[in-house]
């Protein structure tokens, strides 16, 4: 029931990702045992107890029916055929990446557990492979099969047309599972590859390692081969990697010797820690601000930098404590004090995390576009649901031009209009006022829209309030944003002043 509850919750939060990861882990481990011992086991049968799938369905179906009705039956078509299909067909929204994109982010995104990652991978390989000649032969065969299946997926991606070709690499983990399942049914494969130990002799530890490997490995391959890349996509594989790192830490505490891989892992830990320290320092903020300010087309860089001056005003005592804890971690790990080094590695992460969340990020409004949008809207009493002390009434919605981001919708509500739905026109009825527009002046549509709206306001004798410009950087795409909020009243300004 717990499993199916979280499948339902995962479907509501992130669509097919949760059941996909669960399927890769479960079927991967089952096929591994089927190919290795000739019998996959029936550990998964309790998951098929009928109240579980019914629970997940009861969680998902009401929402699915409601969203289909609300979108006139187009939600699934747009979500699966549009948004998801675009991610497979190419680098959706410009989010492409280099080879091993997610691997290169590990030193920072998997900090501080990365200190045990390489020992975990080496110990995992040794445990899965075994020591006998038969075991080594099996894993040589397995690697050759994986390489062949990878070549097949690459070939399909090369020769098939368009979006059909793009689906081949993301399906690579499924190709592995299906390929090994088919091989496990072949007499020649069973004769050569089936383990010389019985199913009952496979330890629980080995079964757990297979499960975690299938979970992390197949999930990682899926996101690594998907054309659209964002570094957080692969996070569903992190819990499995974390468990493997914890297992490796226990092995090192018990006296396992891995001198070379231990030093390599320490080097990656140092790299990740230094990147975090530098990236959250005043020095990095100064450099990033200067570079970002030079990208504006509607304002001089010096004006943007003047507005962003407060970005350097944050305490650094947690930052210093993080650096000290990191130094202690390095020394303890070098001298094989695994338990104490783990404690200080966690302390390093906590100190840097507190510094980043409590002091660093709150001051960096210059790369938080939604927070900057709210600053502009507050100047004209333009935040829906928040009336002002001046007596002005908040608008029911915001009409945005040149800006549309998910965080903006989450903050201000789904009743607002965004490009291309925003209509550049003032309503005729006084009951529809106040009307508030949020314009990104860096967008080519903003200036003509501003001129049109102001001209209509003069013709209709509407009072207009205009915010000061608020400059920011849209972190999701790297574009500069110049926010200006316009508020239009039903009456002329003189009438409002007399009232």
C-alpha positions in Angstrom: 0.0 0.0 0.0 2.9 2.4 0.8 4.5 1.6 -2.6 1.3 2.3 -4.5 0.6 5.4 -2.5 3.9 6.9 -3.5 3.3 5.8 -7.1 0.1 7.7 -7.1 1.7 10.7 -5.4 4.6 10.6 -7.9 2.2 10.5 -10.9 0.4 13.6 -9.6 3.7 15.4 -9.0 5.9 14.4 -11.9 3.9 12.3 -14.3 5.5 9.0 -15.6 8.9 9.5 -13.9 8.1 7.7 -10.7 6.6 4.5 -12.2 9.4 4.5 -14.7 12.1 4.5 -12.1 10.3 1.9 -10.1 9.9 -0.3 -13.1 13.6 0.0 -14.1 14.6 -1.0 -10.6 12.2 -3.8 -10.1 12.3 -5.4 -13.5 16.0 -4.8 -13.8 16.7 -6.7 -10.6 14.2 -9.5 -11.6 15.8 -10.0 -15.0 19.3 -9.9 -13.5 18.4 -12.8 -11.2 16.7 -14.6 -14.1 19.8 -14.3 -16.2 22.2 -15.1 -13.4 20.5 -18.0 -11.5 17.8 -19.0 -13.9 15.0 -17.8 -11.5 14.0 -14.2 -10.9 12.1 -14.9 -7.7 8.7 -13.8 -6.7 9.5 -10.9 -4.3 7.5 -8.5 -6.4 4.2 -10.5 -6.2 3.0 -8.7 -3.0 3.1 -5.4 -4.9 0.3 -6.8 -7.2 -2.2 -7.1 -4.3 -5.2 -5.5 -5.9 -5.9 -2.7 -3.2 -2.5 -1.2 -4.1 -3.2 -0.4 -7.8 -6.7 0.6 -6.9 -5.4 3.1 -4.3 -3.1 4.7 -6.9 -5.9 4.9 -9.4 -8.2 6.6 -6.9 -5.5 9.1 -6.3 -4.8 9.9 -9.9 -8.1 9.5 -11.8 -10.1 12.3 -10.2 -7.4 14.8 -11.1 -6.8 13.3 -14.6 -10.6 13.5 -15.4 -10.8 17.0 -14.0 -7.8 18.3 -16.0 -9.0 16.6 -19.2 -12.4 18.4 -18.8 -10.7 21.7 -17.9 -8.5 21.5 -21.1 -11.3 20.2 -23.4 -9.5 16.9 -23.6 -6.2 18.3 -24.8 -4.0 17.8 -21.6 -2.8 14.3 -22.3 -2.1 15.1 -25.9 -0.1 18.2 -25.1 1.7 16.7 -22.0 2.7 13.4 -23.7 2.8 14.3 -27.4 3.9 17.9 -26.9 6.0 18.5 -23.8 7.4 15.0 -23.3 7.7 14.3 -27.0 9.7 17.5 -27.5 12.2 16.4 -24.8 12.8 13.2 -26.7 12.8 14.7 -30.2 15.5 17.3 -29.4 16.9 19.7 -26.8 13.5 21.2 -25.7 13.6 24.9 -24.7 17.3 25.0 -25.6 18.3 22.7 -22.8 21.0 20.6 -24.5 24.1 19.3 -22.9 27.5 17.8 -23.5 28.3 14.0 -23.3 28.2 12.7 -19.7 26.4 15.9 -18.7 24.9 14.5 -15.5 28.2 12.9 -14.5 30.0 16.2 -14.6 27.5 17.7 -12.1 28.0 15.0 -9.5 30.8 16.7 -7.6 28.5 19.5 -6.7 25.0 18.1 -6.8 25.9 14.9 -4.9 28.0 16.7 -2.3 29.1 15.5 0.3 28.2 11.9 -0.4 30.6 12.1 -3.4 33.5 11.5 -1.0 32.4 7.8 -0.9 31.2 7.4 -4.5 34.3 6.0 -6.3 35.0 3.4 -3.5 31.3 2.5 -3.7 31.5 1.9 -7.4 34.7 -0.2 -7.1 33.4 -2.3 -4.2 30.1 -2.7 -6.1 31.9 -4.1 -9.1 33.9 -6.5 -7.0 30.9 -7.7 -5.1 28.7 -8.2 -8.2 31.4 -9.8 -10.3 32.6 -12.3 -7.8 36.1 -13.9 -7.7 35.7 -17.2 -9.7 36.6 -17.6 -13.4 33.0 -18.4 -14.2 31.9 -15.1 -12.6 34.5 -13.1 -14.6 33.3 -14.8 -17.8 29.7 -13.9 -17.0 30.4 -10.3 -16.5 32.6 -10.1 -19.6 29.7 -11.5 -21.6 27.3 -9.0 -19.9 29.5 -6.0 -20.8 29.7 -7.2 -24.4 25.9 -7.5 -24.6 25.4 -4.0 -23.1 27.9 -2.5 -25.6 26.1 -4.3 -28.5 22.7 -3.0 -27.3 24.2 0.5 -27.0 25.5 0.3 -30.5 22.1 -0.8 -31.7 20.4 2.2 -30.0 22.9 4.6 -31.5 22.4 3.0 -34.9 18.7 3.4 -34.7 19.0 7.0 -33.6 21.2 7.6 -36.7 19.2 5.9 -39.4 15.6 6.5 -38.2 13.9 9.8 -39.2 13.0 12.7 -36.9 11.3 12.1 -33.6 11.2 8.3 -34.1 15.0 8.3 -34.0 15.1 10.4 -30.9 13.1 7.8 -28.9 15.7 5.1 -29.4 18.4 6.3 -27.0 16.0 7.1 -24.1 14.6 3.6 -24.6 18.1 2.1 -24.1 17.5 0.9 -20.5 14.3 -0.9 -21.6 16.3 -2.5 -24.4 18.8 -3.8 -21.9 16.0 -5.3 -19.7 14.2 -6.9 -22.7 17.5 -8.1 -24.2 18.7 -9.8 -21.1 15.3 -11.3 -20.4 15.2 -12.8 -23.9 18.8 -14.1 -23.4 17.9 -15.7 -20.1 15.3 -17.9 -21.9 17.8 -19.3 -24.4 19.4 -22.7 -23.8 22.8 -21.6 -25.0 22.9 -18.7 -22.6 21.8 -20.8 -19.7 24.5 -23.3 -20.4 27.3 -20.7 -20.5 26.1 -18.0 -18.2 23.9 -19.3 -15.4 25.6 -18.9 -12.1 27.2 -21.9 -10.4 25.4 -21.0 -7.2 21.7 -21.7 -6.5 19.1 -19.0 -5.9 19.0 -19.7 -2.2 22.7 -19.1 -2.0 22.6 -15.6 -3.3 23.0 -13.4 -0.3 20.5 -10.6 0.7 23.4 -8.2 0.3 24.0 -9.2 -3.3 20.3 -9.0 -4.1 20.2 -5.5 -2.6 23.2 -4.4 -4.6 21.6 -5.7 -7.8 18.5 -3.8 -7.0 20.3 -0.6 -6.3 22.5 -1.0 -9.4 19.4 -1.5 -11.6 17.7 1.5 -10.0 20.6 3.9 -10.3 22.2 2.6 -13.5 19.1 2.3 -15.7 17.6 5.5 -14.5 20.9 7.3 -15.1 21.2 5.9 -18.6 17.7 7.1 -19.4 18.4 10.7 -18.5 21.9 10.7 -19.8 20.8 9.7 -23.2 17.7 11.9 -23.4 18.4 14.9 -25.7 16.8 17.4 -23.3 19.1 17.8 -20.3 18.7 19.6 -17.0 21.0 18.6 -14.2 18.2 17.9 -11.7 16.4 15.4 -14.0 18.7 12.5 -12.8 17.9 13.1 -9.1 15.6 10.0 -8.9 18.8 8.0 -9.1 20.5 9.8 -6.2 18.8 7.8 -3.4 20.2 4.5 -4.8 23.7 6.1 -5.1 23.4 7.4 -1.6 22.6 3.9 -0.2 25.6 2.5 -2.1 27.9 5.2 -0.7 26.6 4.3 2.8 27.3 0.7 2.2 30.8 1.5 1.0 31.4 3.6 4.1 30.6 0.7 6.3 33.0 -1.5 4.3 35.8 1.1 4.7 35.1 1.3 8.4 35.4 -2.5 8.6 38.9 -2.3 7.2 38.5 -2.6 3.5 41.6 -1.1 1.7 41.1 1.0 -1.4 44.0 3.4 -1.4 43.8 4.6 -5.0 40.1 5.0 -5.3 39.9 6.6 -1.8 42.3 9.4 -2.9 40.4 9.8 -6.2 37.1 10.2 -4.4 38.7 12.7 -1.9 39.8 14.7 -4.9 36.3 14.9 -6.3 35.0 15.9 -2.9 37.5 18.7 -2.7 36.5 19.8 -6.2 32.8 19.9 -5.4 33.4 21.7 -2.1 35.6 24.3 -3.7 33.0 25.0 -6.4 30.3 25.4 -3.7 32.5 27.7 -1.6 33.5 29.9 -4.6 30.0 30.0 -6.1 28.4 31.3 -2.8 31.1 33.9 -2.1 30.9 37.7 -2.6 33.7 37.3 -5.2 31.5 35.1 -7.4 28.5 37.4 -7.0 30.6 40.4 -8.1 31.8 38.6 -11.3 28.4 37.2 -12.2 26.7 40.6 -11.7 29.1 42.4 -13.9 28.7 39.8 -16.7 24.9 39.7 -16.4 24.6 43.5 -16.4 26.4 43.8 -19.7 23.6 41.7 -21.4 20.9 44.4 -21.1 19.7 46.2 -24.2 17.4 48.7 -22.6 19.6 50.0 -19.8 23.2 50.7 -19.2 25.2 48.1 -17.2 26.1 50.7 -14.6 22.4 51.3 -13.8 21.7 47.6 -13.3 24.8 47.2 -11.1 23.7 50.2 -8.9 20.3 48.5 -8.3 22.0 45.2 -7.5 24.4 46.7 -5.0 22.7 45.0 -2.0 23.5 41.6 -3.4 26.9 41.6 -1.7 25.4 42.4 1.8 25.1 39.0 3.4 26.8 37.4 6.4 29.5 34.8 5.7 30.0 33.1 9.1 28.2 29.9 8.0 30.3 30.0 4.8 33.5 30.2 6.9 32.3 27.3 9.1 31.6 25.3 6.0 35.2 25.9 4.7 36.6 24.9 8.1 34.5 21.7 8.3 35.6 20.8 4.8 39.3 21.2 5.7 38.8 18.9 8.7 37.0 16.4 6.6 39.9 16.2 4.1 42.4 15.6 6.9 40.4 13.0 8.6 39.6 11.1 5.4 43.2 11.2 4.4 44.1 9.5 7.6 41.3 6.8 7.2 39.1 8.2 10.0 36.0 7.3 8.0 33.4 7.8 10.8 34.7 11.2 11.8 35.3 12.4 8.3 31.7 11.5 7.4 30.4 13.5 10.3 32.4 16.6 9.2 31.4 16.1 5.6 27.8 16.3 6.6 28.6 19.3 8.7 30.2 20.9 5.7 27.1 20.4 3.7 24.8 21.7 6.4 26.9 24.9 7.0 27.1 25.6 3.3 23.4 24.8 2.8 22.4 27.1 5.7 24.6 29.9 4.3 23.1 29.5 0.8 19.5 29.3 1.8 19.5 31.7 4.8 21.9 34.4 3.6 23.2 34.0 0.1 20.1 33.3 -2.1 17.7 35.8 -0.3 20.0 38.7 -1.2 20.4 37.6 -4.8 17.0 38.9 -6.1 18.8 40.0 -9.2 18.6 36.4 -10.5 15.2 35.6 -9.1 12.8 36.9 -11.8 9.6 36.2 -9.9 10.8 38.0 -6.8 11.8 40.9 -8.9 8.5 40.9 -10.7 6.8 41.1 -7.3 8.9 44.1 -6.4 7.7 45.9 -9.5 4.1 45.0 -8.9 4.1 46.1 -5.3 5.0 49.6 -6.4 1.6 50.0 -8.1 -0.4 47.7 -5.8 -0.5 45.1 -8.5 -0.2 41.8 -6.6 -3.5 39.9 -6.8 -5.1 39.4 -3.4 -2.9 42.0 -1.6 -4.6 45.4 -1.0 -2.4 48.3 -0.2 -2.2 50.7 2.8 -2.9 53.6 0.4 -6.4 52.3 0.0 -5.9 51.0 -3.5 -7.6 47.6 -4.3 -5.5 44.8 -5.7 -6.3 43.5 -9.2 -7.9 40.1 -9.8 -5.1 39.1 -12.2 -1.9 40.2 -13.9 -1.5 40.5 -17.6 2.1 39.7 -18.5 3.9 40.6 -21.7 7.3 39.2 -22.6 7.6 36.9 -19.5 6.2 33.5 -18.6 7.8 31.2 -16.1 6.4 28.3 -13.9 7.6 30.0 -10.7 5.6 33.1 -11.7 2.4 31.0 -12.0 3.1 29.2 -8.8 3.6 32.6 -6.9 0.8 34.7 -8.4 -1.8 32.1 -9.4 -3.2 30.5 -12.5 -5.8 33.2 -13.2 -3.1 35.4 -14.7 -2.6 35.7 -18.5 0.8 35.1 -20.2 2.1 35.4 -23.7 0.6 34.6 -26.2 -2.8 34.7 -24.5 -2.3 38.3 -23.2 -4.4 40.8 -25.1 -2.9 44.3 -25.4 -6.1 46.2 -24.9 -7.8 48.1 -22.1 -11.4 47.0 -21.3 -14.2 49.4 -21.8 -16.2 48.5 -18.7 -15.3 50.2 -15.5 -16.1 47.0 -13.6 -13.0 45.3 -15.0 -10.6 47.8 -13.3 -8.0 48.0 -11.9 -6.0 46.5 -14.8 -2.3 45.7 -14.2 0.2 44.8 -16.9 3.7 43.4 -16.1 6.0 44.1 -19.0 9.5 42.8 -19.7 11.0 45.7 -21.6 13.8 43.5 -22.9 11.2 41.7 -25.0 10.5 43.2 -28.5 6.8 43.1 -27.9 6.9 45.2 -24.7 7.6 48.7 -26.1 4.8 48.6 -28.7 2.4 47.2 -26.1 3.3 50.0 -23.7 2.7 52.7 -26.3 -0.6 51.1 -27.3 -1.8 50.9 -23.7 -0.7 54.4 -22.7 -2.4 55.8 -25.9 -5.7 54.0 -25.0 -5.4 55.3 -21.4 -5.2 58.9 -22.7 -8.1 58.4 -25.0 -10.3 56.8 -22.3 -9.0 59.2 -19.5 -7.7 56.4 -17.3 -5.3 57.1 -14.5 -2.0 55.3 -15.0 0.6 54.3 -12.3 4.0 53.1 -13.5 6.6 51.4 -11.4 10.3 52.0 -11.5 12.2 49.5 -13.6 13.4 46.4 -11.8 16.3 44.6 -13.4 16.9 40.9 -13.1 18.4 37.8 -14.8 16.1 34.9 -15.7 18.2 32.1 -14.3 16.2 29.4 -16.3 17.4 30.7 -19.7 20.1 33.3 -18.9 18.2 36.2 -20.4 18.1 39.7 -18.9 14.7 41.0 -17.8 13.6 44.6 -17.3 10.3 44.6 -15.4 7.9 47.6 -15.5 4.4 47.3 -14.0 1.6 49.5 -15.3 -1.7 49.9 -13.4 -4.7 51.4 -15.0 -7.7 52.8 -13.0 -11.3 53.2 -14.2 -11.2 57.0 -13.4 -8.9 59.9 -14.3 -6.2 60.7 -11.8 -7.9 64.0 -10.8 -11.1 62.1 -9.8 -9.1 59.7 -7.7 -7.3 62.5 -6.0 -10.5 64.2 -5.1 -12.0 61.0 -3.9 
